Amino acid sequence: MSPLIRIPLGLAVMVVGFLMVQKTDVVLSWFGRIPFAEEKFGSGGSRFFYKLLGIATTFLGIFIATNVISGILEDLAGILTHSGS
């Protein structure tokens, strides 16, 4: 992927992840509580889950911007198709 597309896309994904962590109450009001997270993490589990999801999204954006994601996807495809070395 061209750096002219990859870097702004990665930055945009990083911003979305940062905002998910920063504005967890807004995300919670949009998508609601997650019964699984409330059960496993206790009271406030949905907020914690959305923060974890935001952190993961931020790292995904970093991987996209630095082109690490292509290597990860190639390795995953190799594992799934058994064509890896």
C-alpha positions in Angstrom: 0.0 0.0 0.0 1.2 3.5 -0.9 2.6 5.5 2.0 0.3 8.4 0.9 -2.7 6.2 1.8 -1.2 4.0 4.6 0.0 6.8 6.9 -3.1 8.9 6.9 -5.3 5.8 7.3 -3.1 4.6 10.2 -3.3 8.0 11.8 -7.1 8.0 11.4 -7.4 4.6 13.0 -5.1 5.7 15.9 -7.3 8.8 16.5 -10.5 6.6 16.6 -8.8 4.3 19.1 -7.7 7.2 21.2 -11.2 8.7 21.2 -12.6 5.4 22.2 -10.4 5.4 25.3 -10.9 9.1 26.0 -14.6 9.3 25.4 -15.7 5.9 26.7 -19.0 7.2 28.0 -20.0 8.4 24.5 -19.1 5.0 23.0 -21.1 3.3 25.8 -24.2 5.5 25.1 -23.9 4.6 21.4 -23.5 0.9 21.7 -24.8 0.1 25.2 -23.6 -2.3 27.8 -22.0 -5.6 26.9 -23.4 -8.4 29.0 -20.3 -10.6 28.6 -18.0 -7.8 29.8 -20.3 -7.0 32.7 -20.3 -10.7 33.8 -16.6 -11.3 33.4 -15.2 -7.9 34.6 -17.9 -7.0 37.1 -19.5 -3.6 37.4 -18.1 -1.2 34.9 -16.9 -4.1 32.7 -18.4 -2.5 29.6 -16.4 0.7 30.1 -13.2 -1.4 30.7 -13.9 -3.5 27.5 -14.4 -0.4 25.4 -11.1 1.0 26.7 -9.3 -2.3 25.9 -10.9 -2.2 22.4 -9.7 1.4 22.0 -6.2 0.5 22.9 -6.2 -2.4 20.5 -7.6 -0.1 17.8 -4.8 2.4 18.5 -2.2 -0.3 18.1 -3.8 -1.4 14.9 -3.5 2.1 13.6 0.2 2.1 14.5 0.7 -1.2 12.7 -1.1 0.2 9.6 1.0 3.4 9.6 4.3 1.6 10.0 3.3 -1.1 7.5 3.8 -3.8 10.1 0.2 -5.0 9.5 1.2 -6.4 6.0 3.7 -8.7 7.5 1.2 -9.9 10.2 -1.5 -10.5 7.5 1.0 -12.4 5.3 2.0 -14.6 8.2 -1.6 -15.2 9.1 -2.5 -16.1 5.5 0.4 -18.5 5.4 -0.7 -20.2 8.6 -4.3 -20.5 7.4 -3.4 -21.8 3.9 -0.5 -24.0 5.1 1.8 -22.3 2.6 4.1 -20.8 5.2 7.7 -21.8 5.5 
